[in-house]
Amino acid sequence: MRKETLKCVITFDSTSQAMKMEKISKENSFEGRLIPLPTIISAGCGLSFCTPIENTEKAEELMSSNHIEYNKIYQLLI
């Protein structure tokens, strides 16, 4: 069984914003990926972006500079 680690999980209101985050992160070599919305969260479009917890601030900067609208940022054991 894989060990759970603390991650930054970002939720979005729309699939298009989630996919934009994935595209921008790849273009900027930013570590992270789209995942299904964890079951303990009930919000948004059903997709979320997951990145290591130490990347939280950089993720916020990346979304702000690229006009990506997000719902909320969580810190979860995944």
N, CA, C and O of each residue as an XYZ file, in Angstrom:
312
protein
N       0.835     -1.187      0.000
C       0.000      0.000      0.000
C       0.879      1.249      0.000
O       1.885      1.318      0.707
N       0.489      2.213     -0.789
C       1.233      3.461     -0.904
C       1.022      4.329      0.337
O      -0.087      4.413      0.864
N       2.080      4.963      0.790
C       2.006      5.845      1.955
C       1.366      7.169      1.556
O       1.730      7.762      0.540
N       0.414      7.628      2.361
C      -0.228      8.912      2.099
C       0.716     10.044      2.482
O       1.426      9.964      3.484
N       0.713     11.101      1.671
C       1.515     12.284      1.969
C       0.634     13.520      1.865
O      -0.384     13.514      1.172
N       1.030     14.566      2.551
C       0.285     15.816      2.523
C       0.462     16.473      1.168
O       1.585     16.672      0.705
N      -0.655     16.810      0.533
C      -0.640     17.413     -0.805
C      -1.486     18.680     -0.818
O      -2.373     18.870      0.014
N      -1.190     19.521     -1.766
C      -2.007     20.688     -2.069
C      -3.014     20.247     -3.130
O      -2.625     19.779     -4.200
N      -4.302     20.394     -2.837
C      -5.355     20.015     -3.775
C      -6.183     21.261     -4.075
O      -6.759     21.874     -3.176
N      -6.230     21.619     -5.351
C      -6.923     22.833     -5.784
C      -8.190     22.434     -6.523
O      -8.146     21.625     -7.450
N      -9.324     23.004     -6.110
C     -10.589     22.704     -6.770
C     -10.989     23.860     -7.685
O     -10.571     25.002     -7.496
N     -11.805     23.529     -8.675
C     -12.235     24.494     -9.684
C     -13.744     24.406     -9.868
O     -14.347     23.358     -9.634
N     -14.353     25.519    -10.291
C     -15.784     25.519    -10.571
C     -16.088     24.973    -11.957
O     -17.209     24.540    -12.226
N     -15.095     24.994    -12.836
C     -15.341     24.516    -14.201
C     -14.205     23.623    -14.681
O     -13.047     23.789    -14.297
N     -14.567     22.684    -15.520
C     -13.587     21.777    -16.113
C     -12.578     22.547    -16.950
O     -11.399     22.196    -16.981
N     -13.032     23.596    -17.629
C     -12.122     24.360    -18.490
C     -11.002     25.013    -17.682
O      -9.866     25.081    -18.152
N     -11.304     25.493    -16.477
C     -10.267     26.098    -15.639
C      -9.294     25.034    -15.120
O      -8.092     25.283    -15.024
N      -9.810     23.861    -14.789
C      -8.948     22.759    -14.343
C      -8.003     22.344    -15.466
O      -6.814     22.124    -15.233
N      -8.531     22.238    -16.679
C      -7.704     21.835    -17.814
C      -6.694     22.923    -18.178
O      -5.585     22.624    -18.621
N      -7.079     24.177    -17.992
C      -6.150     25.277    -18.236
C      -4.986     25.203    -17.250
O      -3.838     25.441    -17.625
N      -5.279     24.871    -15.987
C      -4.217     24.725    -14.988
C      -3.267     23.602    -15.380
O      -2.051     23.741    -15.246
N      -3.811     22.497    -15.859
C      -2.962     21.381    -16.286
C      -2.061     21.811    -17.449
O      -0.867     21.513    -17.454
N      -2.630     22.503    -18.422
C      -1.871     22.958    -19.592
C      -0.760     23.927    -19.183
O       0.388     23.770    -19.599
N      -1.101     24.925    -18.370
C      -0.127     25.930    -17.940
C       0.971     25.292    -17.089
O       2.138     25.668    -17.199
N       0.606     24.339    -16.252
C       1.619     23.689    -15.409
C       2.613     22.911    -16.262
O       3.809     22.910    -15.972
N       2.131     22.252    -17.304
C       3.041     21.520    -18.200
C       3.958     22.485    -18.945
O       5.155     22.233    -19.079
N       3.399     23.580    -19.427
C       4.190     24.578    -20.159
C       5.280     25.193    -19.284
O       6.323     25.613    -19.785
N       5.035     25.242    -17.977
C       5.985     25.849    -17.038
C       6.783     24.817    -16.247
O       7.452     25.162    -15.273
N       6.714     23.567    -16.656
C       7.406     22.466    -15.958
C       7.104     22.477    -14.460
O       7.985     22.257    -13.629
N       5.842     22.738    -14.141
C       5.385     22.790    -12.752
C       4.851     21.418    -12.357
O       4.016     20.850    -13.061
N       5.321     20.892    -11.248
C       4.941     19.552    -10.806
C       3.496     19.516    -10.323
O       3.102     20.289     -9.449
N       2.716     18.617    -10.898
C       1.332     18.440    -10.491
C       0.542     17.756    -11.591
O       1.021     17.592    -12.713
N      -0.691     17.356    -11.244
C      -1.536     16.690    -12.233
C      -2.995     16.801    -11.827
O      -3.318     17.053    -10.666
N      -3.871     16.608    -12.807
C      -5.297     16.576    -12.523
C      -5.644     15.236    -11.892
O      -5.133     14.190    -12.293
N      -6.519     15.288    -10.899
C      -7.016     14.073    -10.255
C      -8.528     14.219    -10.072
O      -9.046     15.336    -10.074
N      -9.238     13.100     -9.915
C     -10.661     13.214     -9.571
C     -10.800     13.917     -8.221
O      -9.945     13.777     -7.347
N     -11.853     14.651     -8.069
C     -12.101     15.356     -6.813
C     -12.184     14.348     -5.667
O     -13.003     13.430     -5.723
N     -11.358     14.495     -4.632
C     -11.429     13.565     -3.497
C     -12.836     13.541     -2.896
O     -13.508     14.571     -2.833
N     -13.269     12.378     -2.460
C     -14.644     12.211     -1.981
C     -14.965     13.040     -0.743
O     -16.135     13.319     -0.480
N     -13.960     13.437      0.016
C     -14.231     14.244      1.216
C     -14.534     15.702      0.877
O     -14.912     16.479      1.753
N     -14.369     16.071     -0.383
C     -14.661     17.436     -0.835
C     -15.879     17.383     -1.749
O     -15.938     16.561     -2.664
N     -16.838     18.247     -1.504
C     -17.992     18.322     -2.405
C     -18.066     19.742     -2.950
O     -18.656     20.634     -2.340
N     -17.456     19.927     -4.107
C     -17.446     21.252     -4.721
C     -16.991     21.137     -6.157
O     -16.351     20.159     -6.543
N     -17.321     22.122     -6.929
C     -16.727     22.271     -8.247
C     -17.132     21.271     -9.298
O     -18.235     20.723     -9.295
N     -16.188     21.055    -10.205
C     -16.462     20.338    -11.450
C     -16.150     18.852    -11.419
O     -16.422     18.157    -12.397
N     -15.598     18.348    -10.349
C     -15.249     16.933    -10.300
C     -13.784     16.657    -10.567
O     -13.323     15.527    -10.406
N     -13.043     17.685    -10.977
C     -11.599     17.563    -11.179
C     -10.886     18.502    -10.215
O     -11.407     19.555     -9.848
N      -9.703     18.106     -9.820
C      -8.874     18.972     -8.985
C      -7.428     18.820     -9.432
O      -7.074     17.859    -10.115
N      -6.604     19.776     -9.041
C      -5.185     19.742     -9.382
C      -4.423     19.431     -8.110
O      -4.626     20.071     -7.078
N      -3.546     18.447     -8.191
C      -2.781     17.995     -7.032
C      -1.298     18.271     -7.255
O      -0.746     17.950     -8.307
N      -0.661     18.869     -6.251
C       0.764     19.171     -6.313
C       1.353     19.008     -4.910
O       0.612     19.088     -3.930
N       2.644     18.785     -4.790
C       3.237     18.692     -3.451
C       2.945     19.953     -2.631
O       2.875     21.058     -3.170
N       2.783     19.770     -1.348
C       2.399     20.862     -0.452
C       3.360     22.045     -0.522
O       2.940     23.192     -0.368
N       4.634     21.779     -0.751
C       5.607     22.873     -0.808
C       5.427     23.754     -2.048
O       6.049     24.812     -2.146
N       4.587     23.334     -2.990
C       4.337     24.112     -4.208
C       3.090     24.985     -4.114
O       2.703     25.607     -5.104
N       2.461     25.046     -2.961
C       1.194     25.772     -2.818
C       1.312     27.232     -3.248
O       0.506     27.710     -4.048
N       2.296     27.934     -2.731
C       2.453     29.357     -3.059
C       2.733     29.557     -4.546
O       2.172     30.461     -5.166
N       3.587     28.728     -5.116
C       3.905     28.816     -6.544
C       2.663     28.522     -7.385
O       2.463     29.145     -8.428
N       1.833     27.586     -6.944
C       0.593     27.272     -7.666
C      -0.329     28.488     -7.689
O      -0.924     28.807     -8.718
N      -0.442     29.162     -6.550
C      -1.271     30.368     -6.483
C      -0.739     31.453     -7.417
O      -1.516     32.118     -8.102
N       0.573     31.632     -7.448
C       1.188     32.620     -8.339
C       0.939     32.261     -9.803
O       0.623     33.128    -10.617
N       1.083     30.983    -10.129
C       0.878     30.514    -11.497
C      -0.566     30.748    -11.938
O      -0.810     31.188    -13.061
N      -1.516     30.457    -11.060
C      -2.926     30.671    -11.402
C      -3.235     32.154    -11.546
O      -3.951     32.551    -12.465
N      -2.708     32.966    -10.658
C      -2.948     34.405    -10.715
C      -2.387     35.023    -11.990
O      -3.068     35.798    -12.661
N      -1.158     34.684    -12.320
C      -0.521     35.283    -13.497
C      -1.118     34.791    -14.812
O      -0.922     35.421    -15.852
N      -1.847     33.671    -14.779
C      -2.462     33.128    -15.988
C      -3.987     33.220    -15.965
O      -4.668     32.594    -16.777
N      -4.510     34.001    -15.034
C      -5.950     34.260    -14.926
C      -6.768     32.974    -14.844
O      -7.791     32.827    -15.513
N      -6.299     32.051    -14.016
C      -7.012     30.798    -13.790
C      -7.846     30.961    -12.526
O      -7.321     31.264    -11.455
N      -9.150     30.756    -12.664
C     -10.055     30.893    -11.531
C     -10.196     29.551    -10.824
O     -10.509     28.538    -11.450
N      -9.962     29.554     -9.520
C     -10.094     28.324     -8.748
C     -11.101     28.527     -7.630
O     -11.437     29.654     -7.268
N     -11.574     27.420     -7.095
C     -12.569     27.462     -6.038
C     -11.901     27.591     -4.677
O     -12.121     28.567     -3.960
N     -11.077     26.592     -4.319
C     -10.454     26.576     -2.999
C      -9.189     25.731     -3.045
O      -9.045     24.855     -3.898
N      -8.274     26.002     -2.118
C      -7.052     25.214     -1.989
C      -7.117     24.462     -0.659
O      -7.331     25.052      0.400
N      -6.928     23.148     -0.744
C      -6.962     22.278      0.433
C      -5.589     21.673      0.675
O      -4.785     21.546     -0.248
N      -5.330     21.304      1.912
C      -4.163     20.498      2.264
C      -4.713     19.164      2.747
O      -5.365     19.089      3.789
N      -4.441     18.102      1.971
C      -5.019     16.793      2.256
C      -3.967     15.703      2.248
O      -2.970     15.795      1.531
N      -4.190     14.675      3.045
C      -3.366     13.471      2.977
C      -3.909     12.614      1.842
O      -5.045     12.143      1.888
N      -3.083     12.423      0.833
C      -3.493     11.620     -0.333
C      -2.441     10.567     -0.567
O      -2.564      9.768     -1.496
